[in-house]
């Protein structure tokens, strides 16, 4: 591949930016196309297409290149999602050129084969006691040798367990009562527990590290606490957000934008074009500087 070869003119600005970034990371890794193929799950010809902008790579290829070059995987995947619009495909879909088997396909599991017992059951009889031809199978009423005395599975006469035995065995009704009682007690404890004004528990801030996954969206639990709106993903009021930012802060801002009537397309945690457009509309409506960047003043407008 010629390093200076131009991507197809049909690509939009995000597609071109993505291809340039991929080339930059390939050069940073110091790997040739052949070495890149040896270190990843994709062939030399596939990488040549990706780096020439002829086809969009799958998300897994983006992750592998980010890992080899030490780049921020979340940001590269966010740019990948934006660039996917220029190719007109889903961000995590493989391009048609990549369906040639160059990546070793996983073996698809075959249909489940019924077990021996299942096969006998489907045949309408049990191997140990098949009914003669033309006769209906005998009803399994728990009796043996024509007597009315029921037998248990171990061949011993069945005896109804005592009350104490039923309690030890765990009566379904008793278990249900215990579970309901536990739920009621837990609810009362939560209700009576003292509430700390502005506590992070009330705001239910996300505690796990944010990982951007193309196509994955997040729910919004917008509620008012201490006079401000919260969506349960971040309690920031100062974080600077702009295009290609990926974080829980972005998820929080997207939820609040949607709640205020400024659609962002998808609450996915990636600050893309739709989110920037929504931010500008909010800024314009609140008399703020319309720059598409979320800062302290825009956070104040989002949370009020």
N, C-alpha and C positions, 0 to 999 in steps of 0.2 A: 504494500500500500504506500502510495506517495503521501508524505506527511502534509503537503500543501494542497492536496486534492480537495476541491470544493464539494460540500454536500449537495444533493439535488436541490435545484432552485424551487422545487415545489414545497420544500420544508419551510415552516414558519419560524419566527424568531426563537421560540422555546426549543424547537427541534434542533436548530443550528447551535444554540447555546449548549444543549445536552451533548451533541456530537463533539463540540470543542472541548467540553469538560471531560468526556470519555477519552479523547486523544491525550489531553493533558495528564490524566491519571495513568494511562498506558505508558507515556514517556517517563512519568515519575517512578513507575515500578521498575523501569530499566529492562523490561522483558520484550523480546521479539514476539512476533505473532505466533511462531512455532512454540516458543517457551510459554506464552500465555495459554495456548491450547493444552500444553502438557500440565499446567498448573490449575486448570479449570475444567468444567464439564462440557466445554464447547469447543468446536473444531477451529482450526486456523481460518478456514474459509468463512465460518460464521463470524468470527471476530473481524475479519476484513470487511464484511458487509456492515457490521455494527459501526465500525470506526469510519466507514465511508458514508454513513447515513443512508444506506440503501434499504435497511430494515431496522426496526426498533428491537433491541435485545429484550429477552424476558427479564423479569425482576430478579431472578436468581443469578443471572449473568452480571447484573448491576451490583448485586451484593458481593459476588466473588471478586470483581474488579476493585470495589471499594476496600475489601479486606486486604488484597495484595498491595494496594497503593497507600493504605493508611488513611483513606478519606472518610468523611462522615457519611455513614450509610444512609441515615435518615434523610439528610439533605439531598443526597444523590438520587434517592428514590422519589423524593418530592419533585425534583426537576424531571425525573423520568415520567412521572404522572402528568406533568404539564406538557411534556414533549409528546406524549402519546396522542394528544388531540391533533397534533400536526400530521401524524400518521393515520389518524382516524381509527385507532384500535384501542382496546382496553390495555391499561398499563401493565397488567400482569399476564397478558396473553402472549403466546409465541407467534411470531410473524410466520406467514405461510411458507417462506423459504426455509424455516427451521423445522419443518415437519418431515424431514427426509431421513430421520433416524440417526443423525449425527450424535445425538445424546442418547446414551444407552437407555432404552425404555425399560421401565419397571414392569415386571410380569403382573398382568392383571389377574386377580384371584378368580378361579373358575366358579361355576355354580356350586352351591353347597350340596354335598352328597348325603342323602339321608342315612342315618345310622341303621344298624341291623334291626334294632327294636322299632325304629320309625318305619322301616320298610315292611316289617311284619304287620305293624298296625295299619299301614295303608292298604295292605293286601287283605285286611279284614279278619286276620286270625293270628294267633300266637303260635310260634314254632313248637312250643312245648305242649300245646293243647289245641291243635287245629281241629275245627269242626269237620265232621264228615261231609262229603260233597252233597250239596242240596239241602243241608240242614243249617238253620240259623245258629250262630254262635251262642253259647249259653251265657246268660246274664251273670255278670260278676257282682253277686250280692253279698260277698263276704262270708258265705257258708261253705262247708266242706262235707263230703260224704253224705249229702242229702239231709243233714241236720240243720237245725235253725240256729245253732250256736255260732256266732261270728268268730273268726280267727284273725289275729294280727299278722303282720307281715313276716314274723319269725316263726309262724306255725303254731303258736300258743293261743289258747282260748282268750278272746278279748274280754277284758274287764274294764268297766268304766272307772277312770281315775277318781280318787277322792278329791275333796275341795282343796286340801293342802297341796296335793300333787298338781292340780290344775293351776294353782297360784305359782308353783315352782316352774311349771312348764310355760307359763306366760300366756294367760288367756288374752285373745285379741281385744276383747272388750276392756279388760283391766289395763292393758297397754295403752289403749286409746284414752282412757280416763287419765292415766299418768301423764301422757303427752299433752293433753289439753290443759291439765292443771299446771304443768311446767310453763306452757306458753302464757297462760293467764298471769302467773306469778312474775315471769320475766317482763311482761308488758307493764304490770303495776310498778315494778322496780324502776323501769326506764321512765315511766311517767312521773314518779315521785322523786326521782333523782334531781338534785339541784342543777340548774342550767347555768353555765358560765357564759356571760354575754360575749358574743363575738368569738366563741370557741371554735377551733378548727374542726371539732367533731360535728358541730352544727353545719359547717360548710362542706363536710364530707370531701375533703381535698384528696385527690388521687395520690396514692403513696407508692405506686410502682413506677419504674422507669418507663418513659414514653418510647415506644418503638413504632415507627410509621410503617404501615402495611398497606400497599395499594389496594383500593377497593373496600377497606375496612372502615366502618363508621362507628361513632360513639353516641350513646344516648345523652340526653340533657335533662337535668332535674333542676330547673330554674325555680328558685324560691327567694323570698325576701327575708333577710336577717340583719338586725341592727341597722335597718333603714336602707340597706343596699341589696342589689340583686347578686345572686351566686348561682352557678350551674354545677357545682360539685367537682370540678376538675382542677381548679387553681384558685388561690386567694390573692394573687398578685394585683397590684394597682399601678405598677411602674414598669413592668417588662416591655421592652421594645420589640415589636413584631413587624415584620415586613416579608416580602415575597421570598419563598423557599425556606422560611422558618418552619420548623416542625417541633412541636412540644405540646404538653398539656395546657400551657398558657394559650396556645392557638385554639385548642378544643374549647376552652372556656370562652374565649372571645367569639368563636363561631356560634356557640350556643346562645350567647347573649344577643348577638346580631340577629339570629333567627327569631329569638323571642321578641325583639323590637320591630320585626317586620322587614328586615334586610336579609334576604335569602343569600346563602353562601354556596348553594349547590349540594355540598356534602360536608357533614361535620366529621372530617377525617384527620384533623390535626396538622394539615399541610396548608400553609398560607399561599394560596394560588391566586389566579386572576379574579375568580368570582368573589373570594374573600376580600381582596383589595378593593374591588368595585363596591362591595357592601360597606366597607369602612369609609370610603370616600362619601357615600351617600349619607352615612351617619354624621360624618364631620361637617358636611355642608348643612345638614338640618340643624346642627347645634352651634353653628357659627364658628367652627374651629378651622384651623389651617387644613386645607384639603390636600394632603400629601399621600394618603393611603398607608401611613405608618401609624401603628397603634402605640401610643405613649401615654404618659400620666393623664393628660387632658382627655384623651379618647377613652381611657379606662374609666375615668370619672363619668363620662357621658354614658358608657355602657352599663355601669352599675347603679346609676341614680334611679 
